[in-house]
Amino acid sequence: MCGIIGFTGGREAQSILLDGLSSLEYRGYDSAGISYFGADGKIHIRKTIGKVKDLRAICDDENSATCGIGHTRWATHGGVTTTNAHPHRVGKVSLIHNGIIENYHELVKEYHLESDLKSDTDTEVAAALLNHFYEGDPKEAIRKTVALVKGTYGFCIMFQDFPNTIFSIRSVSPLVATHCEAGSFIASDLTAFIEFSKEYFIVPEGHILTLTADAIEVETLEGVSVKPEYMTVDWDVTAAQKDGYPHYMIKEIHEQPQAILRTITPRIKNGLPFFEDDQIPDSFFEGVTDITIIACGTAMYAGMVGKTMIQNRLQIPVTVTIASEFRYEMPILSKNSMVIAVSQSGETIDTLEALRLASKYTDRTISLVNVKGSSIARESHYALYTHAGPEIAVASTKAYTVQCATMYLLACKLGLSLGKMSEEDAKEFIKTLESVPDYIEAVIAKASDVEQLTRQMINSEHTFFIGRGLDYTLTMEGALKLKEISYIHAESYAAGELKHGTIALIAEGVPVIAVATQKHVYSKTISNIREVKARGAYVILLSMDEKITDDSICDVHISLPQVPDEFAIFEAVVILQLIAYYTSVGKGLNPDQPRNLAKSVTVE
């Protein structure tokens, strides 16, 4: 689920592995380790609980090894212990693994592996099974092992008898690889080796890779050689660095205007949405009767924005479904249903499996993803790549706003195709969308004001977010951000629903963040704000009013630039992101690496 790096080549491997793991720290983890071929020709392992810096401390100062594998673990099976940390070694096999092996108990019993196991992990069972089948042919052992394993996996394996060679195979769990002047690399994320090469390929599922210093061989399980399809990274290596900011999250908040411009500009021509470069035909949008959006977490809340805006604008039924629930339901889809899968990484397993299910019902699937060549992009009928660049902080910011911007482009194209928007209306809509980056810049300028107001929230146990319509969909993301990185219990409620029970939770001094940007429900929202203020809440109001003259409405007012209501979510969400960030920092926490969370969720 977390970080993988493997290297074999002409350079000293230990520093490459440790630096690669450091670049993957953003994914979230609780232990780290490396495995390498020592000068004696034997496999050596160093691993520990804690951070990569703790792993560095127990590694050799002088290490001439030129081949090794490294891993940062996020515990799933077994607690956070050094024994449970990766790599694992059984007999002649050393292995690291992302994913979950669902039938590991059965494998232990069937192949009598109990005596080989020292940890509580499913991963060590895979190492033991490989060792059980290994009789001098690594690929045969791999074939026999994966034929029995149920679940998801990205394996990187070293065999004692094959020095300076790494073998790999995956199912669902993402891996990327490259061969360059320095040698051969494999990783869970290309940020681990981008300083060495901007060329990479997605490791195809169900293929065995053999990495040596001279080449990477890719072949099917049947032994048929396959030529990998290399791609080029379209962002500079410095985009994955902090560039003087104290945290990645605040850097990425500031990057949102440019990320949106990069995403929408190539898809606008003559003032109208343009998807020809994405190879999406007009026929894809024609005759659509309904839309289902499948996603998880922040991506799902971007979907909620899309749902509300599309339904209000186009009167098309839109359903947003949690991907992990959609998988186990009976979808109500037809050939005219459009399914939009949203995922930053393009590897979110619940979303991927939900997409596979949806594809059985309709040929109109499209994905909004940030990673080229990712599994969700490949398995959709069409893909719209967002151009956020690398997002390192676990709590998503710029990925969310580019997803929303892409939803708006899709909505406009649908409106034109279905006759729900005139060309004049569409051009006005797109013109406003193109102005969004400027509005966000104006809001980011208020960062110091936001930092001041969060001092009231640092010691709070509970916080509530309220709004109506699009504002309500926005507050869902605001609440998620706050709870993710500050560990304050935060909930979002439709403001009109408060009086049906939730208002019982409002007490003296409890922060309530209210968003009121939608004119058609503005007065209703203000009435709901008065209800919580009357019960002692500390109210922070976000609205497009230049000034609030009635002090009884709120304790703090943040004025947003005047924009059409549909577009207010872009500027308001930046304030909510800043509130979460400064609250986290004010509590002395690291907003980039919140506890228990990982960036790319590739396990169920």
C-alpha positions as CSV (number, residue, x, y, z in Angstrom):
1,M,0.0,0.0,0.0
2,C,3.0,2.3,0.6
3,G,6.4,2.8,-0.9
4,I,8.4,0.4,-3.1
5,I,11.8,1.1,-4.6
6,G,14.2,-1.4,-6.3
7,F,17.5,-0.7,-8.1
8,T,20.2,-2.7,-9.8
9,G,23.0,-1.0,-11.7
10,G,26.4,0.5,-11.7
11,R,26.0,2.7,-8.7
12,E,25.9,2.3,-4.9
13,A,22.4,1.0,-4.2
14,Q,21.9,1.8,-0.5
15,S,21.8,5.6,-0.9
16,I,19.5,5.3,-3.9
17,L,17.1,3.0,-2.0
18,L,17.1,5.3,1.1
19,D,16.7,8.5,-1.0
20,G,13.9,6.8,-3.0
21,L,12.1,5.8,0.2
22,S,12.4,9.4,1.4
23,S,10.7,10.6,-1.7
24,L,7.9,8.2,-1.1
25,E,7.4,9.2,2.6
26,Y,4.3,11.3,1.6
27,R,2.4,8.1,1.0
28,G,2.2,7.4,4.8
29,Y,3.9,4.6,6.6
30,D,5.0,3.2,10.0
31,S,8.2,1.2,9.3
32,A,10.9,1.0,6.6
33,G,13.5,-1.4,5.4
34,I,15.9,-2.4,2.7
35,S,17.3,-5.7,1.4
36,Y,20.5,-5.9,-0.7
37,F,23.2,-8.2,-2.0
38,G,26.3,-7.6,0.1
39,A,30.0,-7.9,-0.9
40,D,29.8,-11.5,0.3
41,G,27.2,-12.3,-2.3
42,K,24.5,-12.9,0.4
43,I,21.3,-11.0,1.0
44,H,21.3,-8.6,3.9
45,I,18.3,-6.9,5.5
46,R,18.0,-3.7,7.5
47,K,14.6,-2.7,8.8
48,T,13.0,-0.8,11.7
49,I,9.8,0.8,12.9
50,G,9.7,4.6,12.5
51,K,10.8,6.9,9.7
52,V,13.3,6.6,6.9
53,K,15.8,8.6,9.0
54,D,15.6,5.8,11.6
55,L,16.4,3.3,8.9
56,R,19.4,5.4,7.7
57,A,20.7,5.3,11.3
58,I,21.0,1.5,11.3
59,C,22.4,1.2,7.8
60,D,26.1,0.7,7.1
61,D,28.2,3.8,6.5
62,E,30.1,2.0,3.8
63,N,28.0,-0.2,1.6
64,S,29.2,-1.2,-1.9
65,A,26.1,-3.1,-2.8
66,T,24.7,-2.3,-6.3
67,C,21.4,-4.1,-6.1
68,G,18.6,-3.9,-3.6
69,I,14.9,-3.4,-2.8
70,G,13.3,-1.0,-0.2
71,H,9.9,-0.6,1.3
72,T,7.9,1.7,3.6
73,R,5.0,-0.2,5.2
74,W,1.6,0.9,6.3
75,A,0.3,-1.8,8.6
76,T,-2.6,-3.9,7.5
77,H,-1.8,-7.5,8.7
78,G,0.0,-7.4,12.0
79,G,1.0,-4.5,14.2
80,V,3.8,-2.0,13.9
81,T,6.9,-4.0,14.7
82,T,10.3,-4.5,13.3
83,T,9.5,-8.1,12.6
84,N,6.5,-7.2,10.6
85,A,8.4,-4.6,8.6
86,H,9.4,-5.3,5.0
87,P,11.5,-6.8,3.5
88,H,10.8,-10.4,4.6
89,R,13.2,-13.3,4.0
90,V,12.5,-17.0,4.0
91,G,15.2,-19.3,2.9
92,K,16.7,-18.0,-0.4
93,V,13.9,-15.5,-1.0
94,S,13.7,-11.8,0.1
95,L,10.5,-10.0,-0.8
96,I,8.7,-6.7,-0.5
97,H,4.9,-6.3,-1.2
98,N,2.2,-3.8,-1.6
99,G,-1.4,-5.1,-1.4
100,I,-3.3,-7.7,0.6
101,I,-3.2,-11.5,0.2
102,E,-6.6,-12.6,1.2
103,N,-6.0,-16.4,1.4
104,Y,-2.8,-16.4,3.4
105,H,-4.2,-18.5,6.2
106,E,-5.3,-21.2,3.8
107,L,-1.9,-21.2,2.1
108,V,-0.1,-21.6,5.4
109,K,-2.1,-24.7,6.3
110,E,-2.1,-26.3,2.9
111,Y,1.7,-26.0,2.4
112,H,2.7,-26.4,6.0
113,L,4.5,-23.1,6.2
114,E,4.1,-22.5,9.9
115,S,7.7,-23.1,10.8
116,D,8.9,-20.6,8.2
117,L,7.0,-17.7,9.6
118,K,8.3,-15.2,12.2
119,S,5.9,-12.2,11.6
120,D,2.1,-11.7,11.6
121,T,2.0,-10.5,8.0
122,D,0.4,-11.9,4.9
123,T,3.5,-10.8,3.0
124,E,5.9,-13.2,4.7
125,V,3.5,-16.0,3.7
126,A,4.2,-15.1,0.0
127,A,7.9,-15.2,0.7
128,A,7.6,-18.6,2.3
129,L,5.5,-19.9,-0.6
130,L,8.0,-18.7,-3.1
131,N,10.8,-20.4,-1.2
132,H,8.7,-23.6,-1.0
133,F,8.4,-23.7,-4.8
134,Y,11.9,-22.5,-5.5
135,E,14.1,-25.1,-7.1
136,G,16.6,-23.0,-8.9
137,D,14.1,-21.3,-11.4
138,P,12.8,-18.0,-10.0
139,K,10.2,-17.5,-12.7
140,E,8.7,-21.0,-12.2
141,A,8.5,-20.3,-8.5
142,I,6.7,-17.0,-9.2
143,R,4.3,-18.6,-11.6
144,K,3.4,-21.3,-9.1
145,T,3.0,-18.8,-6.3
146,V,0.8,-16.2,-8.1
147,A,-1.4,-19.0,-9.4
148,L,-2.4,-19.7,-5.8
149,V,-2.5,-16.2,-4.3
150,K,-5.8,-14.4,-4.0
151,G,-5.9,-10.7,-3.5
152,T,-3.7,-7.8,-4.7
153,Y,0.0,-7.6,-4.9
154,G,3.0,-5.7,-6.2
155,F,6.0,-8.0,-5.5
156,C,9.7,-7.2,-5.8
157,I,11.8,-10.3,-5.1
158,M,15.4,-11.2,-4.8
159,F,16.7,-14.8,-4.9
160,Q,20.0,-15.7,-3.2
161,D,21.2,-17.7,-6.3
162,F,20.6,-14.7,-8.7
163,P,22.8,-11.9,-7.4
164,N,22.2,-8.3,-8.6
165,T,18.8,-9.3,-10.1
166,I,15.4,-8.3,-9.1
167,F,12.2,-10.1,-10.1
168,S,8.8,-8.4,-10.0
169,I,5.1,-9.1,-10.7
170,R,1.9,-7.3,-9.9
171,S,-1.9,-7.6,-9.7
172,V,-3.7,-4.3,-9.3
173,S,-1.1,-2.8,-6.9
174,P,0.7,-0.2,-9.1
175,L,4.4,-0.4,-10.1
176,V,6.4,1.6,-12.6
177,A,9.8,0.8,-14.0
178,T,12.6,2.2,-16.1
179,H,16.0,1.4,-17.5
180,C,18.5,4.2,-17.9
181,E,22.2,5.0,-17.8
182,A,22.3,4.4,-14.0
183,G,20.7,1.0,-14.2
184,S,17.2,-0.5,-13.8
185,F,14.6,0.9,-11.4
186,I,11.2,-0.2,-10.2
187,A,9.0,1.7,-7.8
188,S,5.4,2.2,-6.6
189,D,5.7,5.8,-7.8
190,L,8.0,7.4,-10.3
191,T,8.9,10.1,-7.9
192,A,11.3,7.5,-6.4
193,F,13.5,7.5,-9.4
194,I,12.6,10.7,-11.4
195,E,16.0,12.3,-10.7
196,F,17.6,9.5,-12.8
197,S,15.0,9.3,-15.6
198,K,11.9,11.0,-16.9
199,E,11.1,8.0,-19.0
200,Y,9.1,5.2,-17.4
201,F,6.6,2.4,-18.2
202,I,3.6,1.0,-16.2
203,V,4.4,-2.6,-15.2
204,P,1.7,-4.6,-16.9
205,E,-0.4,-6.9,-14.7
206,G,0.4,-10.5,-14.7
207,H,3.8,-10.1,-16.3
208,I,7.2,-11.1,-14.8
209,L,9.9,-8.5,-14.9
210,T,13.6,-9.4,-14.6
211,L,15.7,-6.4,-13.7
212,T,19.5,-6.4,-14.2
213,A,22.0,-3.7,-14.5
214,D,21.9,-4.0,-18.3
215,A,18.2,-4.3,-19.1
216,I,14.6,-5.0,-18.0
217,E,13.0,-8.1,-19.5
218,V,9.2,-8.2,-19.5
219,E,7.3,-11.4,-20.3
220,T,3.9,-13.0,-19.8
221,L,3.4,-15.8,-17.4
222,E,3.6,-18.1,-20.4
223,G,7.1,-16.8,-21.2
224,V,6.3,-14.6,-24.2
225,S,8.5,-11.6,-24.4
226,V,6.8,-8.2,-24.3
227,K,8.2,-4.8,-25.2
228,P,7.3,-2.2,-22.6
229,E,5.6,1.1,-23.6
230,Y,7.6,3.9,-22.3
231,M,6.1,7.3,-21.4
232,T,7.6,10.6,-20.5
233,V,7.0,12.6,-17.3
234,D,5.4,15.9,-18.3
235,W,6.4,17.8,-15.2
236,D,9.8,19.0,-13.9
237,V,11.5,17.1,-11.1
238,T,11.4,20.3,-8.9
239,A,7.6,20.0,-8.9
240,A,8.0,17.2,-6.4
241,Q,10.0,19.4,-4.1
242,K,9.0,21.9,-1.4
243,D,10.6,24.8,-3.2
244,G,11.0,26.9,-0.1
245,Y,7.6,26.2,1.4
246,P,7.4,24.7,5.0
247,H,5.1,21.9,3.8
248,Y,4.0,20.3,0.5
249,M,0.3,21.0,1.4
250,I,0.7,24.8,1.5
251,K,2.8,24.7,-1.7
252,E,0.1,22.7,-3.4
253,I,-2.6,25.1,-2.2
254,H,-0.6,27.9,-3.9
255,E,-0.2,25.8,-7.1
256,Q,-3.9,25.6,-7.7
257,P,-4.3,28.5,-10.1
258,Q,-1.6,27.1,-12.5
259,A,-2.9,23.6,-12.1
260,I,-6.4,24.6,-13.2
261,L,-5.0,26.6,-16.1
262,R,-2.9,23.6,-17.3
263,T,-6.0,21.4,-17.1
264,I,-8.6,23.6,-18.8
265,T,-6.6,25.6,-21.4
266,P,-5.9,22.8,-23.8
267,R,-9.6,21.8,-23.7
268,I,-11.0,25.2,-24.7
269,K,-11.2,26.2,-28.3
270,N,-13.0,29.3,-29.6
271,G,-14.5,29.8,-26.2
272,L,-16.1,26.3,-26.1
273,P,-15.1,22.9,-24.5
274,F,-12.8,21.0,-26.8
275,F,-12.0,17.3,-26.3
276,E,-10.6,16.3,-29.6
277,D,-7.0,16.1,-28.3
278,D,-8.3,13.7,-25.7
279,Q,-9.8,11.7,-28.6
280,I,-13.3,11.8,-27.1
281,P,-15.9,12.0,-29.9
282,D,-19.0,14.1,-29.8
283,S,-21.0,10.9,-30.0
284,F,-19.9,10.1,-26.4
285,F,-22.0,12.9,-25.1
286,E,-25.0,12.5,-27.3
287,G,-28.1,10.8,-25.9
288,V,-26.9,10.6,-22.3
289,T,-29.9,10.1,-20.1
290,D,-28.2,9.9,-16.6
291,I,-24.8,10.0,-15.0
292,T,-23.2,8.0,-12.2
293,I,-20.1,9.3,-10.5
294,I,-17.9,6.7,-8.7
295,A,-15.1,7.8,-6.4
296,C,-13.7,7.7,-2.9
297,G,-12.8,10.4,-0.3
298,T,-11.9,13.8,-1.8
299,A,-12.6,12.6,-5.3
300,M,-16.1,11.7,-4.3
301,Y,-16.7,15.2,-2.9
302,A,-15.5,16.6,-6.2
303,G,-18.2,14.4,-7.7
304,M,-20.8,15.8,-5.3
305,V,-20.0,19.3,-6.7
306,G,-20.3,17.9,-10.2
307,K,-23.7,16.3,-9.3
308,T,-25.2,19.4,-7.9
309,M,-24.0,21.7,-10.6
310,I,-25.0,19.3,-13.5
311,Q,-28.4,18.6,-12.1
312,N,-29.2,22.2,-11.5
313,R,-27.8,23.3,-14.9
314,L,-28.9,20.5,-17.2
315,Q,-31.7,18.7,-15.4
316,I,-30.0,15.3,-15.9
317,P,-30.2,12.8,-13.0
318,V,-26.8,12.4,-11.4
319,T,-25.9,9.8,-8.7
320,V,-22.7,9.9,-6.7
321,T,-21.8,6.6,-5.3
322,I,-19.0,5.6,-2.9
323,A,-16.9,3.2,-5.0
324,S,-16.6,0.6,-2.3
325,E,-20.4,0.4,-2.0
326,F,-21.1,0.5,-5.7
327,R,-19.1,-2.7,-6.2
328,Y,-21.5,-4.7,-4.1
329,E,-24.8,-3.2,-5.3
330,M,-26.9,-3.9,-8.4
331,P,-26.2,-0.8,-10.6
332,I,-29.1,0.8,-12.4
333,L,-27.3,1.6,-15.6
334,S,-28.2,1.5,-19.3
335,K,-26.3,1.9,-22.5
336,N,-27.1,5.6,-22.4
337,S,-25.8,6.0,-18.8
338,M,-22.5,7.9,-18.5
339,V,-20.2,6.7,-15.7
340,I,-17.5,9.1,-14.5
341,A,-14.7,7.5,-12.4
342,V,-12.6,10.0,-10.4
343,S,-9.3,9.2,-8.8
344,Q,-6.1,11.3,-8.3
345,S,-3.8,8.3,-8.6
346,G,-5.8,6.3,-11.1
347,E,-5.0,3.2,-9.0
348,T,-7.6,3.5,-6.2
349,I,-8.7,-0.2,-6.0
350,D,-12.3,0.4,-5.0
351,T,-12.8,2.8,-7.8
352,L,-11.1,0.5,-10.3
353,E,-13.2,-2.4,-9.4
354,A,-16.4,-0.3,-9.5
355,L,-15.4,0.9,-13.0
356,R,-14.9,-2.7,-14.1
357,L,-18.4,-3.5,-12.9
358,A,-19.9,-0.4,-14.6
359,S,-18.2,-1.3,-17.9
360,K,-20.4,-4.4,-18.0
361,Y,-23.5,-2.2,-18.3
362,T,-22.4,0.8,-20.5
363,D,-19.7,1.8,-23.0
364,R,-19.9,5.4,-21.8
365,T,-17.2,5.3,-19.1
366,I,-14.8,8.2,-18.6
367,S,-12.1,8.7,-15.9
368,L,-10.7,11.9,-14.4
369,V,-7.2,10.9,-13.2
370,N,-3.9,12.7,-12.6
371,V,-1.6,9.9,-13.6
372,K,-1.0,8.9,-17.2
373,G,-1.2,5.3,-18.0
374,S,-2.8,4.4,-14.7
375,S,-5.1,1.4,-14.4
376,I,-8.3,3.4,-14.2
377,A,-7.3,5.5,-17.2
378,R,-6.5,2.4,-19.2
379,E,-9.7,0.6,-18.3
380,S,-12.0,3.5,-19.0
381,H,-13.4,4.0,-22.5
382,Y,-12.0,7.5,-22.4
383,A,-9.7,9.4,-20.0
384,L,-9.5,13.0,-19.1
385,Y,-6.1,13.6,-17.5
386,T,-6.0,16.4,-15.0
387,H,-2.7,18.3,-15.0
388,A,-2.2,19.0,-11.3
389,G,1.4,17.7,-11.4
390,P,2.7,15.6,-8.5
391,E,0.6,16.0,-5.3
392,I,2.8,15.0,-2.4
393,A,0.7,15.9,0.6
394,V,-1.6,13.1,1.7
395,A,-4.5,15.6,2.1
396,S,-5.5,16.4,-1.5
397,T,-5.9,20.1,-2.5
398,K,-5.0,20.9,-6.1
399,A,-6.2,17.4,-7.3
400,Y,-9.7,18.3,-5.9
401,T,-9.9,21.7,-7.7
402,V,-8.7,20.4,-11.0
403,Q,-11.2,17.5,-10.7
404,C,-14.0,20.1,-10.1
405,A,-12.8,22.2,-13.1
406,T,-12.8,19.2,-15.3
407,M,-16.4,18.4,-14.1
408,Y,-17.4,21.9,-15.2
409,L,-15.9,21.3,-18.7
410,L,-17.7,18.0,-19.0
411,A,-21.0,19.7,-17.9
412,C,-20.6,22.4,-20.5
413,K,-19.9,19.9,-23.3
414,L,-22.9,17.8,-22.2
415,G,-25.1,20.9,-22.1
416,L,-24.2,21.8,-25.7
417,S,-24.5,18.2,-26.9
418,L,-27.9,17.7,-25.3
419,G,-29.3,21.1,-26.2
420,K,-29.5,22.2,-22.6
421,M,-27.1,25.1,-23.1
422,S,-26.9,27.6,-26.0
423,E,-23.6,28.4,-27.5
424,E,-23.8,31.9,-26.0
425,D,-24.5,30.5,-22.6
426,A,-21.7,28.0,-23.0
427,K,-19.2,30.7,-23.9
428,E,-20.2,32.8,-20.9
429,F,-19.8,29.7,-18.7
430,I,-16.3,28.9,-20.1
431,K,-15.2,32.6,-19.8
432,T,-16.0,32.5,-16.1
433,L,-14.2,29.2,-15.7
434,E,-11.1,30.7,-17.3
435,S,-11.2,33.4,-14.7
436,V,-11.3,31.0,-11.7
437,P,-7.4,31.0,-11.3
438,D,-7.5,34.8,-10.8
439,Y,-10.2,34.4,-8.1
440,I,-8.2,31.8,-6.3
441,E,-5.1,34.0,-6.4
442,A,-7.1,36.7,-4.7
443,V,-8.3,34.3,-2.0
444,I,-4.8,32.9,-1.4
445,A,-3.8,36.5,-0.6
446,K,-6.0,36.2,2.5
447,A,-3.9,33.4,4.0
448,S,-2.6,35.4,6.9
449,D,-6.1,36.3,7.9
450,V,-7.1,32.6,7.9
451,E,-4.1,31.7,10.0
452,Q,-5.2,34.2,12.7
453,L,-8.8,32.9,12.9
454,T,-7.7,29.3,13.3
455,R,-6.2,30.0,16.8
456,Q,-9.7,29.8,18.1
457,M,-10.0,26.2,16.7
458,I,-6.7,24.6,17.8
459,N,-8.1,23.3,21.1
460,S,-11.5,22.5,19.8
461,E,-12.8,18.9,20.0
462,H,-15.6,19.3,17.5
463,T,-16.2,21.5,14.5
464,F,-19.2,21.7,12.2
465,F,-19.4,22.9,8.6
466,I,-22.8,24.0,7.2
467,G,-24.1,25.2,3.9
468,R,-26.9,24.7,1.3
469,G,-26.8,23.5,-2.3
470,L,-23.3,23.7,-3.8
471,D,-22.1,25.2,-0.5
472,Y,-23.1,22.0,1.3
473,T,-21.2,19.8,-1.2
474,L,-18.2,22.0,-0.6
475,T,-18.4,21.8,3.2
476,M,-18.1,18.0,2.9
477,E,-14.6,18.5,1.6
478,G,-13.8,21.2,4.2
479,A,-14.7,18.8,7.0
480,L,-12.7,16.0,5.6
481,K,-9.6,18.2,5.3
482,L,-9.9,19.4,8.9
483,K,-10.3,15.9,10.4
484,E,-7.6,14.4,8.1
485,I,-4.8,16.6,9.2
486,S,-5.8,18.2,12.6
487,Y,-7.5,15.2,14.1
488,I,-10.4,17.4,15.2
489,H,-13.8,15.7,14.9
490,A,-15.4,17.6,12.0
491,E,-18.8,17.0,10.4
492,S,-20.6,18.6,7.5
493,Y,-24.4,19.2,7.5
494,A,-26.9,20.7,5.1
495,A,-27.8,23.8,7.0
496,G,-31.5,23.2,6.8
497,E,-31.1,19.8,8.4
498,L,-29.6,21.1,11.7
499,K,-32.9,21.5,13.4
500,H,-33.7,17.9,12.8
501,G,-31.3,16.7,15.4
502,T,-27.7,17.9,14.8
503,I,-28.3,21.2,16.6
504,A,-28.2,19.3,19.8
505,L,-24.4,19.1,19.4
506,I,-23.9,22.8,19.3
507,A,-22.6,24.2,22.5
508,E,-20.8,27.3,23.8
509,G,-17.7,28.1,21.8
510,V,-18.0,25.2,19.3
511,P,-16.7,26.4,15.9
512,V,-19.2,26.4,13.1
513,I,-17.8,27.2,9.6
514,A,-20.7,28.4,7.5
515,V,-20.6,28.9,3.7
516,A,-23.2,31.1,2.2
517,T,-22.4,31.9,-1.5
518,Q,-25.6,30.7,-3.2
519,K,-28.0,33.6,-3.6
520,H,-31.2,31.6,-4.1
521,V,-30.7,30.1,-0.6
522,Y,-28.7,32.9,1.1
523,S,-31.4,34.1,3.4
524,K,-32.3,30.6,4.5
525,T,-28.6,29.8,5.3
526,I,-28.3,33.0,7.3
527,S,-31.3,31.9,9.3
528,N,-29.7,28.6,10.0
529,I,-26.5,30.4,11.1
530,R,-28.5,32.5,13.5
531,E,-29.8,29.3,15.1
532,V,-26.3,28.0,15.9
533,K,-25.1,31.5,17.0
534,A,-28.0,31.7,19.4
535,R,-26.7,28.5,21.0
536,G,-23.2,29.9,21.6
537,A,-21.4,28.7,18.5
538,Y,-18.3,30.5,17.3
539,V,-19.3,31.2,13.7
540,I,-16.9,31.7,10.8
541,L,-18.8,32.9,7.8
542,L,-17.6,32.7,4.2
543,S,-19.7,34.7,1.8
544,M,-19.5,37.1,-1.1
545,D,-20.8,40.0,1.0
546,E,-18.2,42.9,1.1
547,K,-19.1,43.4,4.8
548,I,-21.5,41.9,7.4
549,T,-23.1,44.8,9.2
550,D,-25.0,42.7,11.7
551,D,-22.5,41.4,14.3
552,S,-25.0,39.0,15.7
553,I,-24.7,36.8,12.6
554,C,-21.0,35.7,13.0
555,D,-17.8,36.1,14.9
556,V,-15.6,36.2,11.8
557,H,-16.4,37.0,8.3
558,I,-14.3,36.2,5.3
559,S,-15.3,38.1,2.1
560,L,-14.9,36.2,-1.2
561,P,-14.6,37.9,-4.6
562,Q,-17.9,38.3,-6.4
563,V,-18.4,35.5,-8.9
564,P,-21.4,33.7,-10.4
565,D,-22.8,31.4,-7.7
566,E,-21.8,28.2,-9.6
567,F,-18.1,29.2,-9.4
568,A,-17.9,30.2,-5.8
569,I,-16.9,26.8,-4.7
570,F,-13.4,27.3,-6.2
571,E,-12.6,30.3,-4.1
572,A,-14.4,29.0,-1.0
573,V,-12.6,25.7,-0.9
574,V,-9.2,27.4,-0.8
575,I,-10.3,29.1,2.4
576,L,-11.4,25.7,3.9
577,Q,-8.0,24.2,2.8
578,L,-6.2,27.0,4.5
579,I,-8.3,26.6,7.7
580,A,-7.3,22.9,7.9
581,Y,-3.7,23.6,7.1
582,Y,-3.2,26.3,9.7
583,T,-5.1,24.5,12.3
584,S,-2.9,21.4,11.8
585,V,0.3,23.5,11.9
586,G,-1.0,25.4,15.0
587,K,-1.4,22.1,16.8
588,G,2.2,21.2,16.0
589,L,1.3,18.5,13.5
590,N,2.7,17.6,10.2
591,P,-0.1,18.3,7.6
592,D,1.8,16.4,4.9
593,Q,1.8,13.0,6.7
594,P,-1.3,12.6,8.8
595,R,-1.5,9.5,11.0
596,N,-3.0,6.3,9.7
597,L,-3.5,7.6,6.1
598,A,-1.8,6.7,2.8
599,K,-1.8,8.7,-0.4
600,S,-2.8,6.0,-2.8
601,V,-5.3,3.5,-1.4
602,T,-4.6,0.3,-3.3
603,V,-6.0,-2.2,-0.8
604,E,-9.7,-2.9,0.0
